[in-house]
Amino acid sequence: MRKVLIILIIVVVIIAAVMIRIGTSKKDVQTEQSEKIIPVEVVPVSKGTVRSTCEVLGTIKANKTAQVFPETSGRVTRIFVKEGSYVSKNNNLMAVRNESIGFEYEEGNIKSPISGNVGKILVDVGSMINPQTSVVLIVEYSKVKVEFNLSEVRGGAISKSQKVDIEIDALPGQLFKGKVSEISPVIDPMTHTISAKAVINNPKKILRPGMTARITINLDEKDDVLSIPKHALLDSYLFIVKDSTAVRRDVVVGIIGDENVEILQGLSQGEPVIVIGQERLAGGEKVNPIPRSE
């Protein structure tokens, strides 16, 4: 009799445990179902400008550069200019005394071939020079050129007289406007790049030859087109929200810009596109759409 009682108690305990387990499972299922509403961030499809650009490095060069050579051999007796000073064309740069036999130590002047600033004085008073000796470097940089290379696959995106934006590492926060002046017709077989030059007006001579430049080139641009943020796109599809449900939508895209993507087919203006949280979706999930704050 005692054994029967023990067995009954054990059976009752097992049944109670099973009932508790079933109740807990139902609560877990209910909790899981309530947690399946996924919060996502959305923006409406709108019309705007889509712009694709690329950035390349370049170097600032003087508009004109002249290395000055003497016409005869001799010894430098006087230097009339200092580095950085401005000279006009035919101004005297230095005096040279010809000490060759038969010339009776005649003194003559070396003149500047162009107007500009003295970039470098390459000799000292007392130096012996000859027609192969470069004595002064003159640079004219009230207008400068920026030289850069562009990948051959993007060569068709640049044209003569095209405007470019230029930033200088040594002058942070300042934006300069340039215009493409030269494009090489030859592709470098080693680097597979095309060399080009852009001209920048530099009346205050802020830009100095040798500075590193960052050139932003406009590859393609369209105005007043349907567009969405670039990161909303997953391969060739995205997700919109309809009746609080995530719906997968295949789209045809045009320009893939720096920030936005042009939509040719698959979306209508005003539809809410999921821009954050779409990586967790497959389509059909219940979502809580949160509009992106401006």
MIBA-98889 format. One record per residue: residue in three letters; residue number from 1; x, y, z of N, C-alpha, C, O in turn. Coordinates in steps of 0.2 Angstrom, whole numbers, plus 5000, padded with zeros to 4 digits. Layout:
<rs>
    aa     i    n.X    n.Y    n.Z   ca.X   ca.Y   ca.Z    c.X    c.Y    c.Z    o.X    o.Y    o.Z
   ALA   NUM      X      Y      Z      X      Y      Z      X      Y      Z      X      Y      Z
...
</rs>
This chain:
<rs>
    aa     i    n.X    n.Y    n.Z   ca.X   ca.Y   ca.Z    c.X    c.Y    c.Z    o.X    o.Y    o.Z
   MET     1   5004   4994   5000   5000   5000   5000   5004   5006   5000   5003   5011   4997
   ARG     2   5010   5006   5004   5014   5011   5004   5018   5013   4997   5019   5018   4995
   LYS     3   5019   5007   4994   5022   5008   4987   5018   5011   4982   5020   5015   4978
   VAL     4   5011   5009   4983   5006   5012   4978   5006   5020   4979   5005   5023   4974
   LEU     5   5006   5022   4985   5005   5029   4987   5011   5033   4984   5011   5038   4982
   ILE     6   5017   5030   4985   5023   5033   4982   5023   5034   4975   5025   5039   4972
   ILE     7   5020   5028   4972   5020   5029   4964   5015   5034   4962   5016   5038   4957
   LEU     8   5009   5035   4966   5004   5040   4964   5007   5047   4965   5006   5051   4961
   ILE     9   5011   5048   4970   5014   5054   4971   5019   5056   4966   5019   5062   4963
   ILE    10   5023   5051   4964   5028   5052   4958   5024   5054   4952   5026   5058   4948
   VAL    11   5019   5050   4950   5015   5052   4944   5012   5059   4944   5012   5062   4939
   VAL    12   5009   5061   4950   5006   5068   4951   5012   5073   4950   5011   5078   4947
   VAL    13   5018   5072   4953   5023   5077   4952   5025   5077   4945   5027   5083   4942
   ILE    14   5026   5071   4941   5027   5072   4934   5022   5075   4930   5024   5079   4926
   ILE    15   5016   5074   4931   5010   5077   4928   5011   5085   4929   5010   5089   4924
   ALA    16   5012   5087   4935   5013   5094   4937   5018   5097   4933   5018   5103   4930
   ALA    17   5024   5094   4933   5030   5096   4929   5029   5097   4922   5031   5102   4919
   VAL    18   5025   5092   4919   5023   5093   4912   5019   5099   4911   5020   5102   4906
   MET    19   5014   5100   4915   5009   5105   4914   5013   5112   4915   5011   5117   4911
   ILE    20   5017   5112   4919   5021   5119   4920   5025   5120   4914   5026   5126   4912
   ARG    21   5028   5114   4911   5033   5115   4905   5029   5117   4899   5031   5122   4896
   ILE    22   5022   5115   4899   5018   5117   4893   5016   5124   4894   5016   5128   4889
   GLY    23   5015   5126   4900   5013   5133   4901   5019   5138   4899   5018   5143   4896
   THR    24   5024   5136   4901   5030   5140   4900   5032   5140   4893   5034   5146   4890
   SER    25   5031   5135   4889   5032   5135   4882   5027   5139   4878   5029   5143   4874
   LYS    26   5021   5140   4881   5016   5144   4877   5018   5151   4878   5017   5155   4874
   LYS    27   5020   5153   4885   5023   5160   4886   5028   5162   4882   5029   5167   4879
   ASP    28   5033   5157   4881   5039   5158   4876   5037   5159   4869   5040   5164   4866
   VAL    29   5032   5155   4867   5030   5156   4860   5026   5163   4859   5027   5166   4854
   GLN    30   5022   5165   4864   5019   5171   4864   5024   5177   4864   5023   5182   4860
   THR    31   5029   5176   4868   5034   5181   4869   5038   5182   4862   5040   5187   4860
   GLU    32   5040   5176   4859   5043   5176   4853   5039   5179   4848   5042   5183   4843
   GLN    33   5033   5178   4848   5029   5181   4842   5028   5188   4843   5028   5192   4838
   SER    34   5028   5191   4849   5028   5198   4850   5035   5201   4849   5035   5207   4846
   GLU    35   5040   5197   4849   5047   5200   4848   5048   5200   4840   5053   5203   4838
   LYS    36   5044   5197   4836   5045   5196   4829   5044   5203   4825   5045   5203   4819
   ILE    37   5041   5208   4829   5040   5214   4826   5047   5218   4826   5049   5220   4831
   ILE    38   5050   5219   4820   5057   5221   4819   5057   5229   4818   5054   5231   4813
   PRO    39   5060   5232   4822   5061   5240   4821   5065   5241   4815   5071   5238   4815
   VAL    40   5063   5245   4810   5067   5247   4805   5067   5255   4803   5062   5258   4805
   GLU    41   5072   5257   4800   5072   5264   4799   5070   5265   4791   5073   5261   4787
   VAL    42   5066   5270   4789   5064   5271   4783   5064   5278   4780   5064   5282   4784
   VAL    43   5065   5279   4774   5065   5285   4770   5060   5285   4764   5060   5279   4761
   PRO    44   5057   5290   4763   5053   5289   4756   5057   5290   4750   5062   5294   4750
   VAL    45   5055   5287   4745   5058   5288   4738   5056   5295   4736   5051   5297   4737
   SER    46   5061   5299   4734   5060   5306   4732   5064   5307   4726   5068   5303   4723
   LYS    47   5063   5313   4723   5067   5315   4717   5072   5320   4719   5072   5324   4724
   GLY    48   5078   5320   4716   5084   5324   4718   5089   5323   4713   5088   5320   4707
   THR    49   5095   5325   4715   5101   5324   4711   5106   5319   4713   5107   5318   4719
   VAL    50   5108   5315   4708   5112   5309   4710   5119   5311   4706   5119   5312   4700
   ARG    51   5124   5311   4710   5131   5313   4707   5136   5307   4709   5137   5305   4715
   SER    52   5140   5305   4704   5145   5301   4705   5152   5304   4704   5153   5307   4699
   THR    53   5156   5304   4709   5163   5307   4708   5169   5302   4710   5167   5297   4713
   CYS    54   5175   5304   4708   5181   5301   4711   5186   5306   4713   5186   5311   4710
   GLU    55   5190   5304   4717   5195   5308   4720   5202   5305   4718   5203   5300   4719
   VAL    56   5207   5310   4715   5213   5308   4713   5218   5313   4716   5216   5318   4718
   LEU    57   5224   5310   4717   5230   5315   4720   5233   5318   4714   5234   5315   4709
   GLY    58   5236   5324   4715   5239   5328   4710   5245   5332   4713   5245   5332   4720
   THR    59   5248   5336   4709   5254   5340   4712   5253   5347   4708   5252   5348   4702
   ILE    60   5254   5352   4712   5253   5359   4710   5260   5361   4706   5265   5360   4709
   LYS    61   5259   5364   4700   5265   5366   4696   5264   5373   4695   5259   5375   4694
   ALA    62   5270   5377   4694   5269   5384   4692   5267   5384   4685   5268   5379   4681
   ASN    63   5264   5390   4683   5261   5390   4676   5267   5391   4671   5267   5388   4666
   LYS    64   5272   5395   4673   5278   5395   4669   5284   5394   4674   5284   5397   4679
   THR    65   5289   5391   4671   5295   5389   4675   5301   5391   4670   5301   5388   4665
   ALA    66   5306   5394   4672   5312   5396   4668   5319   5395   4672   5320   5398   4677
   GLN    67   5323   5390   4670   5330   5389   4673   5334   5394   4669   5334   5394   4663
   VAL    68   5338   5398   4672   5342   5403   4669   5349   5401   4669   5352   5399   4673
   PHE    69   5352   5401   4662   5359   5400   4661   5363   5406   4659   5360   5410   4655
   PRO    70   5369   5406   4660   5373   5412   4658   5375   5411   4651   5375   5405   4648
   GLU    71   5376   5416   4647   5378   5415   4640   5386   5414   4639   5388   5411   4634
   THR    72   5390   5416   4644   5397   5415   4644   5399   5412   4651   5396   5412   4656
   SER    73   5406   5410   4651   5409   5408   4657   5411   5414   4661   5413   5419   4658
   GLY    74   5412   5413   4667   5414   5418   4672   5413   5417   4679   5411   5412   4681
   ARG    75   5415   5422   4683   5414   5422   4690   5408   5427   4693   5408   5432   4690
   VAL    76   5404   5424   4697   5399   5428   4699   5401   5433   4704   5405   5432   4709
   THR    77   5400   5440   4703   5403   5445   4707   5397   5448   4711   5399   5451   4717
   ARG    78   5391   5449   4709   5386   5452   4713   5379   5448   4711   5378   5445   4706
   ILE    79   5375   5447   4716   5368   5445   4715   5363   5450   4718   5363   5452   4723
   PHE    80   5359   5452   4713   5354   5457   4714   5347   5456   4717   5344   5460   4719
   VAL    81   5346   5449   4717   5339   5447   4719   5340   5442   4725   5345   5440   4727
   LYS    82   5334   5441   4728   5333   5436   4734   5328   5431   4732   5324   5433   4728
   GLU    83   5328   5425   4735   5323   5420   4734   5317   5423   4736   5316   5425   4742
   GLY    84   5312   5422   4732   5305   5424   4734   5303   5431   4731   5297   5433   4730
   SER    85   5308   5435   4729   5307   5442   4726   5304   5441   4719   5305   5437   4715
   TYR    86   5300   5447   4717   5297   5447   4711   5302   5450   4706   5305   5456   4708
   VAL    87   5303   5448   4700   5307   5451   4695   5303   5452   4688   5298   5447   4687
   SER    88   5304   5457   4685   5301   5457   4678   5305   5455   4673   5311   5454   4674
   LYS    89   5303   5453   4667   5307   5451   4661   5312   5456   4660   5311   5462   4659
   ASN    90   5318   5453   4659   5324   5457   4657   5327   5461   4663   5332   5465   4662
   ASN    91   5324   5460   4669   5328   5463   4675   5334   5459   4676   5335   5453   4675
   ASN    92   5339   5463   4679   5346   5460   4681   5345   5455   4687   5342   5457   4692
   LEU    93   5348   5449   4686   5348   5444   4692   5355   5444   4695   5355   5444   4701
   MET    94   5360   5444   4691   5367   5444   4694   5372   5447   4689   5371   5447   4683
   ALA    95   5378   5449   4692   5383   5451   4688   5389   5446   4687   5390   5442   4692
   VAL    96   5391   5445   4682   5397   5440   4680   5403   5443   4677   5402   5447   4672
   ARG    97   5409   5442   4680   5415   5444   4677   5418   5439   4673   5420   5434   4675
   ASN    98   5419   5440   4666   5422   5436   4662   5430   5436   4663   5433   5441   4661
   GLU    99   5432   5430   4666   5440   5430   4667   5443   5426   4662   5449   5424   4663
   SER   100   5440   5425   4656   5444   5421   4651   5449   5425   4648   5449   5431   4648
   ILE   101   5455   5422   4646   5460   5426   4643   5458   5430   4637   5455   5427   4632
   GLY   102   5460   5436   4637   5458   5440   4631   5452   5444   4632   5450   5448   4627
   PHE   103   5449   5444   4637   5442   5448   4638   5443   5453   4644   5439   5457   4645
   GLU   104   5449   5454   4647   5451   5459   4651   5446   5460   4657   5444   5466   4659
   TYR   105   5444   5454   4659   5439   5454   4665   5433   5459   4664   5431   5463   4669
   GLU   106   5430   5458   4659   5424   5462   4658   5418   5459   4662   5418   5453   4663
   GLU   107   5414   5464   4664   5408   5462   4669   5401   5462   4665   5400   5468   4662
   GLY   108   5397   5457   4665   5391   5458   4662   5385   5455   4667   5387   5453   4672
   ASN   109   5379   5456   4665   5373   5455   4669   5369   5449   4666   5369   5448   4660
   ILE   110   5367   5444   4670   5362   5439   4668   5355   5442   4669   5354   5444   4675
   LYS   111   5351   5441   4664   5344   5444   4665   5339   5439   4665   5340   5433   4663
   SER   112   5333   5441   4668   5327   5436   4669   5324   5435   4662   5322   5440   4659
   PRO   113   5323   5429   4660   5319   5428   4653   5312   5429   4654   5308   5430   4649
   ILE   114   5309   5429   4660   5302   5429   4661   5300   5434   4667   5305   5435   4671
   SER   115   5294   5436   4668   5292   5439   4674   5290   5434   4679   5286   5429   4677
   GLY   116   5291   5434   4685   5289   5430   4690   5293   5430   4697   5296   5436   4698
   ASN   117   5293   5425   4701   5296   5426   4707   5303   5421   4707   5303   5416   4704
   VAL   118   5308   5423   4711   5314   5420   4711   5313   5413   4715   5312   5414   4721
   GLY   119   5313   5408   4712   5311   5402   4716   5317   5399   4720   5317   5396   4725
   LYS   120   5323   5400   4716   5329   5397   4719   5335   5400   4716   5336   5401   4710
   ILE   121   5340   5402   4720   5347   5405   4718   5351   5399   4719   5352   5396   4724
   LEU   122   5354   5397   4713   5358   5390   4713   5366   5391   4714   5369   5386   4714
   VAL   123   5368   5397   4714   5375   5399   4715   5376   5404   4720   5372   5408   4722
   ASP   124   5383   5405   4722   5385   5410   4727   5389   5415   4723   5392   5414   4718
   VAL   125   5390   5421   4726   5395   5426   4724   5402   5422   4724   5404   5419   4729
   GLY   126   5406   5423   4719   5412   5420   4719   5412   5413   4715   5418   5410   4713
   SER   127   5406   5411   4714   5406   5404   4710   5408   5405   4703   5407   5410   4700
   MET   128   5412   5400   4700   5413   5400   4693   5408   5396   4689   5405   5391   4691
   ILE   129   5405   5400   4684   5399   5397   4680   5401   5397   4673   5406   5400   4671
   ASN   130   5397   5393   4669   5398   5392   4662   5391   5391   4659   5386   5391   4663
   PRO   131   5390   5391   4652   5384   5391   4649   5380   5385   4651   5374   5385   4649
   GLN   132   5383   5380   4654   5379   5374   4656   5377   5374   4663   5374   5369   4666
   THR   133   5378   5380   4667   5377   5380   4674   5370   5384   4675   5369   5389   4673
   SER   134   5365   5380   4678   5359   5384   4680   5360   5388   4686   5362   5385   4691
   VAL   135   5359   5394   4685   5361   5399   4691   5354   5401   4695   5355   5403   4701
   VAL   136   5349   5402   4692   5343   5404   4695   5337   5401   4692   5336   5399   4686
   LEU   137   5332   5399   4697   5325   5397   4694   5320   5402   4695   5319   5404   4701
   ILE   138   5316   5404   4690   5311   5409   4690   5304   5405   4689   5304   5401   4685
   VAL   139   5299   5407   4694   5293   5403   4693   5287   5409   4693   5288   5414   4696
   GLU   140   5283   5408   4688   5277   5412   4688   5271   5408   4690   5269   5404   4687
   TYR   141   5268   5410   4696   5262   5406   4698   5256   5410   4701   5253   5408   4705
   SER   142   5255   5415   4697   5248   5419   4698   5243   5415   4695   5237   5416   4697
   LYS   143   5245   5410   4691   5240   5405   4689   5244   5398   4689   5250   5398   4687
   VAL   144   5241   5393   4692   5245   5387   4693   5242   5381   4689   5236   5381   4687
   LYS   145   5245   5376   4688   5243   5369   4685   5243   5364   4690   5247   5364   4694
   VAL   146   5238   5360   4690   5238   5354   4694   5239   5348   4690   5234   5347   4686
   GLU   147   5244   5344   4691   5245   5338   4686   5242   5332   4690   5244   5331   4696
   PHE   148   5239   5327   4687   5236   5321   4690   5235   5316   4685   5235   5317   4679
   ASN   149   5234   5310   4687   5233   5304   4683   5226   5301   4684   5224   5301   4690
   LEU   150   5223   5299   4679   5216   5296   4680   5216   5289   4677   5219   5288   4672
   SER   151   5213   5284   4680   5213   5277   4678   5210   5277   4671   5205   5281   4669
   GLU   152   5212   5272   4667   5210   5272   4660   5203   5270   4659   5199   5272   4654
   VAL   153   5200   5267   4664   5193   5265   4664   5188   5271   4665   5182   5271   4664
   ARG   154   5191   5276   4668   5187   5282   4669   5190   5288   4664   5187   5294   4665
   GLY   155   5194   5286   4660   5196   5292   4655   5191   5295   4651   5191   5301   4649
   GLY   156   5185   5291   4649   5180   5294   4646   5176   5299   4650   5171   5302   4647
   ALA   157   5177   5299   4656   5172   5303   4660   5175   5311   4661   5172   5315   4664
   ILE   158   5181   5312   4658   5184   5318   4659   5185   5321   4652   5186   5318   4647
   SER   159   5184   5328   4652   5184   5331   4645   5188   5338   4646   5188   5341   4652
   LYS   160   5190   5341   4641   5194   5347   4641   5189   5353   4643   5183   5353   4641
   SER   161   5191   5358   4647   5187   5363   4650   5182   5361   4655   5178   5365   4658
   GLN   162   5182   5354   4657   5178   5352   4663   5180   5355   4669   5186   5355   4670
   LYS   163   5175   5357   4673   5177   5360   4680   5178   5354   4685   5175   5349   4685
   VAL   164   5183   5356   4689   5185   5351   4695   5186   5355   4701   5187   5360   4701
   ASP   165   5184   5351   4707   5185   5354   4713   5192   5352   4716   5194   5346   4715
   ILE   166   5196   5356   4719   5202   5355   4721   5203   5357   4729   5202   5362   4731
   GLU   167   5206   5352   4733   5207   5353   4740   5215   5352   4741   5218   5348   4737
   ILE   168   5218   5356   4745   5225   5356   4746   5226   5354   4754   5223   5356   4758
   ASP   169   5230   5348   4754   5232   5346   4761   5234   5351   4766   5233   5351   4772
   ALA   170   5239   5356   4763   5242   5361   4767   5237   5367   4769   5239   5371   4773
   LEU   171   5231   5367   4765   5226   5372   4766   5219   5369   4768   5215   5370   4764
   PRO   172   5219   5366   4774   5212   5362   4775   5206   5367   4776   5207   5373   4778
   GLY   173   5201   5365   4773   5195   5369   4773   5194   5374   4768   5188   5377   4767
   GLN   174   5198   5374   4763   5198   5379   4757   5197   5375   4751   5200   5370   4750
   LEU   175   5192   5377   4747   5190   5373   4741   5192   5378   4735   5190   5384   4735
   PHE   176   5196   5375   4730   5198   5379   4724   5194   5376   4718   5193   5370   4718
   LYS   177   5193   5380   4713   5190   5378   4707   5195   5378   4701   5198   5383   4701
   GLY   178   5195   5373   4698   5199   5372   4692   5196   5370   4686   5190   5368   4686
   LYS   179   5199   5371   4680   5197   5369   4674   5202   5364   4670   5208   5366   4669
   VAL   180   5199   5359   4667   5204   5354   4664   5207   5358   4658   5203   5360   4654
   SER   181   5213   5358   4657   5216   5361   4651   5220   5357   4646   5220   5358   4640
   GLU   182   5222   5351   4649   5226   5346   4645   5224   5339   4647   5223   5337   4652
   ILE   183   5223   5335   4642   5222   5328   4643   5226   5324   4638   5226   5325   4632
   SER   184   5231   5319   4640   5235   5316   4636   5231   5311   4632   5227   5307   4635
   PRO   185   5232   5310   4625   5229   5305   4621   5232   5298   4623   5230   5293   4620
   VAL   186   5238   5297   4626   5241   5291   4627   5240   5288   4634   5240   5292   4639
   ILE   187   5239   5282   4634   5238   5278   4641   5245   5275   4643   5248   5272   4639
   ASP   188   5247   5276   4649   5253   5274   4651   5253   5266   4652   5249   5264   4656
   PRO   189   5257   5262   4648   5256   5255   4648   5258   5252   4655   5256   5246   4656
   MET   190   5262   5256   4659   5264   5253   4665   5259   5254   4671   5257   5249   4675
   THR   191   5256   5260   4671   5251   5261   4676   5244   5261   4674   5239   5261   4678
   HIS   192   5243   5261   4667   5236   5261   4664   5232   5267   4666   5226   5266   4668
   THR   193   5236   5273   4666   5232   5279   4668   5233   5284   4662   5238   5283   4658
   ILE   194   5229   5289   4663   5229   5295   4658   5232   5301   4662   5229   5302   4667
   SER   195   5237   5304   4659   5239   5311   4663   5235   5317   4660   5233   5317   4655
   ALA   196   5233   5321   4665   5229   5327   4663   5232   5333   4668   5235   5332   4673
   LYS   197   5230   5339   4666   5231   5345   4669   5225   5349   4670   5221   5350   4665
   ALA   198   5225   5353   4675   5219   5358   4676   5222   5364   4679   5227   5364   4682
   VAL   199   5219   5370   4676   5222   5376   4678   5218   5380   4683   5212   5379   4684
   ILE   200   5221   5383   4688   5218   5386   4694   5221   5394   4694   5227   5395   4694
   ASN   201   5216   5398   4694   5218   5405   4696   5221   5406   4703   5218   5404   4707
   ASN   202   5227   5409   4703   5230   5410   4710   5233   5417   4711   5239   5418   4712
   PRO   203   5228   5422   4711   5231   5429   4711   5234   5431   4717   5239   5435   4717
   LYS   204   5232   5428   4723   5235   5429   4729   5241   5425   4731   5244   5425   4736
   LYS   205   5243   5420   4726   5248   5416   4726   5248   5412   4733   5253   5411   4736
   ILE   206   5242   5409   4735   5241   5405   4740   5244   5398   4739   5247   5395   4743
   LEU   207   5242   5396   4733   5245   5389   4730   5252   5390   4728   5254   5394   4724
   ARG   208   5256   5385   4731   5263   5385   4729   5265   5379   4725   5263   5374   4727
   PRO   209   5269   5380   4720   5272   5374   4717   5275   5369   4721   5278   5370   4726
   GLY   210   5273   5362   4720   5275   5357   4724   5270   5354   4729   5270   5349   4732
   MET   211   5264   5358   4730   5259   5356   4735   5255   5350   4733   5255   5349   4727
   THR   212   5253   5346   4737   5249   5340   4736   5242   5342   4735   5239   5346   4740
   ALA   213   5238   5340   4730   5231   5342   4729   5227   5336   4728   5229   5331   4726
   ARG   214   5221   5337   4730   5216   5331   4730   5210   5334   4725   5207   5339   4726
   ILE   215   5210   5331   4719   5205   5333   4714   5199   5329   4714   5200   5323   4713
   THR   216   5193   5332   4714   5187   5328   4714   5184   5329   4707   5183   5335   4705
   ILE   217   5183   5324   4703   5181   5324   4696   5174   5321   4696   5172   5316   4699
   ASN   218   5169   5325   4693   5162   5323   4692   5162   5318   4686   5163   5319   4680
   LEU   219   5160   5311   4688   5160   5306   4683   5153   5306   4679   5153   5305   4673
   ASP   220   5148   5307   4683   5141   5307   4680   5137   5311   4685   5138   5311   4691
   GLU   221   5131   5314   4682   5127   5317   4687   5120   5318   4683   5120   5319   4677
   LYS   222   5114   5317   4687   5108   5318   4684   5104   5322   4689   5104   5320   4695
   ASP   223   5099   5326   4687   5095   5330   4691   5088   5328   4691   5086   5325   4686
   ASP   224   5084   5329   4696   5077   5327   4696   5075   5320   4694   5071   5319   4690
   VAL   225   5079   5315   4697   5077   5308   4696   5075   5305   4702   5077   5307   4708
   LEU   226   5071   5299   4702   5070   5296   4708   5076   5293   4711   5080   5290   4707
   SER   227   5077   5294   4717   5083   5291   4721   5082   5289   4728   5077   5291   4731
   ILE   228   5086   5285   4730   5086   5282   4737   5093   5282   4740   5098   5282   4736
   PRO   229   5094   5282   4746   5101   5281   4749   5104   5275   4747   5101   5270   4746
   LYS   230   5111   5276   4745   5114   5270   4742   5114   5264   4747   5114   5259   4744
   HIS   231   5115   5265   4753   5115   5259   4758   5108   5255   4759   5108   5250   4762
   ALA   232   5103   5258   4756   5097   5254   4756   5097   5248   4751   5093   5244   4752
   LEU   233   5101   5249   4746   5101   5244   4741   5105   5238   4743   5111   5238   4745
   LEU   234   5102   5232   4742   5105   5225   4743   5106   5222   4736   5101   5219   4734
   ASP   235   5112   5222   4733   5113   5219   4726   5108   5223   4722   5108   5229   4721
   SER   236   5103   5219   4719   5098   5223   4714   5091   5223   4717   5086   5223   4713
   TYR   237   5091   5223   4724   5084   5223   4727   5085   5227   4733   5090   5228   4736
   LEU   238   5079   5228   4736   5078   5232   4743   5072   5230   4746   5068   5225   4743
   PHE   239   5070   5233   4752   5064   5231   4755   5060   5238   4756   5063   5243   4758
   ILE   240   5054   5238   4755   5049   5243   4757   5045   5241   4762   5044   5235   4764
   VAL   241   5041   5245   4765   5036   5244   4770   5029   5245   4768   5027   5250   4765
   LYS   242   5025   5239   4768   5018   5240   4766   5013   5236   4771   5014   5230   4772
   ASP   243   5009   5240   4774   5004   5237   4779   5008   5234   4785   5007   5229   4787
   SER   244   5014   5238   4787   5018   5236   4793   5022   5229   4791   5024   5226   4796
   THR   245   5022   5228   4785   5026   5221   4783   5031   5223   4778   5031   5227   4774
   ALA   246   5037   5220   4779   5043   5221   4775   5042   5217   4768   5040   5211   4768
   VAL   247   5042   5221   4762   5041   5218   4756   5047   5219   4752   5050   5224   4751
   ARG   248   5050   5213   4749   5055   5213   4745   5053   5216   4738   5048   5214   4735
   ARG   249   5058   5220   4735   5056   5224   4729   5062   5224   4724   5068   5226   4726
   ASP   250   5062   5220   4718   5067   5221   4714   5067   5227   4710   5062   5230   4708
   VAL   251   5073   5230   4709   5073   5237   4706   5078   5237   4700   5083   5233   4700
   VAL   252   5078   5242   4696   5082   5243   4690   5086   5250   4692   5082   5255   4693
   VAL   253   5092   5250   4692   5096   5256   4695   5099   5259   4689   5101   5256   4684
   GLY   254   5100   5266   4689   5104   5270   4684   5111   5271   4687   5115   5267   4688
   ILE   255   5112   5278   4688   5118   5280   4691   5119   5278   4698   5114   5279   4702
   ILE   256   5124   5275   4700   5126   5273   4707   5130   5279   4710   5136   5279   4708
   GLY   257   5128   5284   4713   5131   5290   4715   5135   5289   4722   5135   5283   4724
   ASP   258   5138   5294   4724   5142   5294   4730   5138   5292   4736   5140   5289   4741
   GLU   259   5132   5295   4736   5127   5294   4742   5121   5291   4740   5118   5288   4744
   ASN   260   5118   5293   4734   5112   5291   4732   5112   5286   4726   5117   5286   4722
   VAL   261   5107   5283   4724   5106   5278   4718   5100   5280   4714   5095   5281   4717
   GLU   262   5101   5281   4708   5095   5282   4704   5091   5276   4702   5094   5271   4701
   ILE   263   5084   5277   4703   5080   5271   4702   5076   5272   4695   5073   5277   4695
   LEU   264   5077   5267   4691   5074   5268   4684   5067   5264   4684   5062   5266   4681
   GLN   265   5067   5258   4688   5061   5254   4688   5060   5251   4695   5065   5249   4698
   GLY   266   5054   5250   4697   5053   5246   4703   5050   5250   4709   5048   5247   4714
   LEU   267   5051   5256   4709   5048   5260   4715   5044   5266   4712   5045   5269   4706
   SER   268   5040   5269   4717   5036   5275   4715   5038   5280   4720   5040   5279   4726
   GLN   269   5037   5286   4718   5039   5292   4723   5035   5291   4729   5029   5290   4729
   GLY   270   5038   5292   4735   5034   5292   4741   5034   5285   4745   5033   5285   4751
   GLU   271   5036   5280   4742   5036   5273   4745   5041   5273   4750   5047   5276   4749
   PRO   272   5040   5270   4756   5045   5270   4762   5050   5264   4760   5048   5258   4760
   VAL   273   5056   5266   4760   5061   5261   4759   5065   5260   4765   5067   5265   4769
   ILE   274   5066   5254   4767   5070   5252   4773   5077   5254   4772   5080   5251   4767
   VAL   275   5080   5258   4776   5087   5259   4775   5092   5257   4781   5098   5256   4780
   ILE   276   5089   5255   4786   5092   5252   4792   5088   5246   4794   5082   5247   4796
   GLY   277   5091   5240   4795   5088   5234   4797   5086   5229   4792   5084   5224   4793
   GLN   278   5087   5231   4785   5085   5227   4780   5090   5221   4779   5088   5216   4776
   GLU   279   5096   5220   4782   5100   5215   4782   5097   5209   4785   5099   5203   4784
   ARG   280   5092   5210   4790   5089   5204   4794   5083   5202   4791   5080   5197   4793
   LEU   281   5081   5205   4785   5074   5203   4782   5075   5198   4776   5080   5198   4773
   ALA   282   5070   5194   4775   5069   5190   4769   5063   5192   4765   5062   5190   4760
   GLY   283   5058   5196   4769   5052   5197   4766   5046   5194   4769   5047   5188   4771
   GLY   284   5041   5198   4771   5035   5195   4775   5035   5196   4782   5031   5195   4786
   GLU   285   5041   5199   4785   5041   5200   4792   5037   5206   4794   5037   5211   4790
   LYS   286   5035   5206   4800   5031   5212   4803   5037   5217   4805   5041   5215   4809
   VAL   287   5036   5223   4804   5041   5228   4805   5037   5234   4809   5032   5235   4807
   ASN   288   5042   5238   4812   5039   5244   4815   5043   5249   4812   5049   5251   4814
   PRO   289   5040   5253   4806   5044   5258   4803   5045   5264   4807   5041   5267   4809
   ILE   290   5052   5266   4807   5053   5273   4811   5056   5277   4805   5061   5276   4802
   PRO   291   5053   5283   4804   5055   5288   4799   5062   5291   4801   5063   5292   4807
   ARG   292   5066   5291   4796   5073   5294   4798   5072   5302   4799   5068   5305   4795
   SER   293   5075   5304   4804   5075   5311   4806   5080   5315   4802   5085   5312   4800
   GLU   294   5078   5321   4800   5082   5325   4795   5088   5328   4799   5092   5331   4796
</rs>
